[in-house]
Amino acid sequence: MMSWNGKKERRHLRSGRQVTLPFLKSVEIAVKSIRARFFRSFITLLSLVLAISFYSYVSVNTILLQGILLSDDFPGVERLVQEGDGALDPANDPKQRWILFLSLLVCVVGIVNTQLMAVTERFREIGTMKCLGALDRFILRLFLIEATIQGVIGAAAGALLGTLVSLLWSVARFGSHLFMVISWPDIALSMVWAMGLGCLLSVIGVLYPALVAARMQPVEAMRGRE
């Protein structure tokens, strides 16, 4: 059996080979990885954009309808009352909330599936980095940075798209005088919440694939594509 001193020496030698790269270098590697897998990254972005745009649409639409209801002399108040409770508060409509939940769930599942496929495609890359001394936390950090970058871009695009669609649809329904009752700070806050939600979904979706990649043994990773 190996003595305690022998184990300590091997642990010291192994730790000496480990490499810790600066954060900016990790960001650079993550950006290059996204560019190299542009099509797969685009699919992930698209699912995120669609989910967040729907969330943003519902949120902004609720803010606009509340602005209409608070303006007593607005012509759209009577129309909203006639359309019923779903039109008055779409965010609390059970059907609307269920559809919103499903869209966000499908988005997360799609991200997990895409990232798991990305891990299998990067067996040799991960194995090479580990053989060169990359720590598990570096591999994990790399995937999380990629997810954050994709989350920021996709969430921003989705929030902007959902807000624009909601505004255009509301103007088509109630006319351009709708802009007189719009609460722009509330809409801006809604977009910030949508972007935060998008980033959160992206990070949640990549956690399991990132852990799989980080715990992969170098030899296993190098043999993965043989």
N, C-alpha and C positions, 0 to 999 in steps of 0.2 A: 504493500500500500504506500501511496505517496505521503511523505511526511507533511506536517503543517507548514514547515518552512518552504518545502517544494511547491506547495499550492500557492503560498503567498508570493513566491518568486514568479510563478507562471501568471498569476493575476497582475503582478506589477508589469511584466513584459507585455501582456495583452493590453493593459491600459496605456502603455507607452505607444502602442501603434494606433490608438484611437485618435480620430481627427475631429476637431471642433471648428466649424467654419463660422465666420461672422454672419449676422442676420442678413445684411445686405447681399451677401453672396448667395444665401439661401433663396432670397427673393429673385435674384438673377437666374438661378437654376430653375426655379419654378416658372418664371416667365418663358424661358427657353423651352421647357417641357410643354407648356400650353401651346406655344407656336408649333412645336414639332407634331403635336396631336391636335391640330386645329379643328378637324372635322368632328372628332369625338368631343372636344371641348365645346364646339358650337352646339351640338345636340344637348349637352348638359345645360348650356346657357339658354337654349330655346325653351326647354321645359321649365326652367326657373322664371324666365320672362313671362311665359303664359300664366303660371300660377300667381305670380306677384301682380301682374297686370289685372287679373280678375279680382284679387284682394283689394288692390288700389281702387278699382272701378266701384266696387261695393262701398268701400269706405268713403270715397269722395262723393259718391251719389247720395249717401246718407247725409253728409254735411250740407250738400246743396239743397236737399229736400227740407232739412231742418231750417235752413236760411229762408226758404219759401214760407214755411209755416209761421216763422217769427215775424214775417212782414204781413200785417193784417190786410193791407190794401193790394197785395199782389194777386194778379188774376189766376195764378196757378193753384191757389189754396183750395178753391172750390173743386177744381179738377182732381186734386189729390185726395180730398175727402170722398169724392165719388168713387175713386178707384179702390178704396179700402185700406186696411191696415198694412198689407204688404207694400203698398206704394208709399205709405207714410213713414215706415221705418224698415227698409229692406234689410238692414244689418241684423235685425231680430226676427226676420222671417225664417221659420224652421227649414223650409225647402232651400232657401238661399244659403243658409248657414251650412247645411249638409253638403250642398254642392261645393261650397268653398272649402270645407274640410277635406272632401275627397280630392279636390284639385291639389291641395297642399300635400296630401298623403301620396298621391301619384307622383308628384314632383320629387319628394324625398326618396321614394322607391326607385325612381328613374336615376337619380344621382348615385344611389348605392350601387345599382346594377352597372352603370357606366364606369364608376370608379373601380369596381371589382374587375371588370374587363381590362381596365387600364393597368391594374396591378399585374395581371397575367402577361400583358404585353411588355411589362418592364422588369421581368424576372432577372434578365442579365444585367440591366442597369442597376437594379437594387443590389444584386449579388456583387457586382464590381465595386460599388460604393462601400459595401460592408467589408469586402476583402481589403479595401484601401484604408479601413479603420473608421468608417462612419458609424456613429452611435445610433442606437435604436431611436432615441429622441430626435436625432437629426432627420431620419427618414419620416418620422411622424410629423415633425415640423414642416418638412417639405410638402407633404400632402395637404396639411392644414393651410399653408400659405397659398397653394394653388386653389384650394376651395374658397378661401377668402377673396382672392382676386376675382375668381369667376362669380362669387356671390355678389360682390360690389357692382361689377359690370352688369350682371343679369338683373339684379334687384333695381338698380338705377334705371335701366331701360324699361323694366316692367312697371315700375312706379310711374314713370313719365308717360308710358303708353296708356296705362289704365286711367290716369288723370285726364289725359287729352280726350280719350273716348268718352269718359263720363261727362266732361264739359261740353263736348260737341253734341252728345245725345240730349243733354238737358237743354241746351240752347235750341235744338231742333224741336223739343217738346214745348218749351215755355217762352221762347223768344230771347232776343239779345238783351232785354232789360233784366234778365237773370243776373247779369254781372253786377247789378246794383245791390244785390243781397248776398253776394258771395263773401264768405269769411276766408280770405286768403291765408291768414296765419294758420287757421285750422287745416286748410288743404296742404300747406307746407309741412305741418306737423304730421299729417297723415302720410305724406310721401316719405318722411323720415322713418316713421314706424314701418312702412312697407319695405324700405331698404334694409332696416335692421332685421326684419323677419326673413327677408331673402338671404341675407348673410348667415343667419342662424340656421336656416334650412340647409344651406350649402355645407356648412360645417358639420351639422348632424349627419348629413348624408355621406360624408367622407370619413367619419370617425372609424367605423368598422373596417372598411378597406385599408385605412391608414394603419390601424393596429395590426392587421394581417401582414401588411408589407413590413412594418417595423419589427415584428417578431420572427420574420423569416430568417432561417439560417443561411449563411453565405453559400455553402455547398448546395443546399436545396435550391436556392435561387439560381445558381449557375447551371444546374441541371434541368431547370424547369422548362426550357425551350428546346432541349435536345430531343 
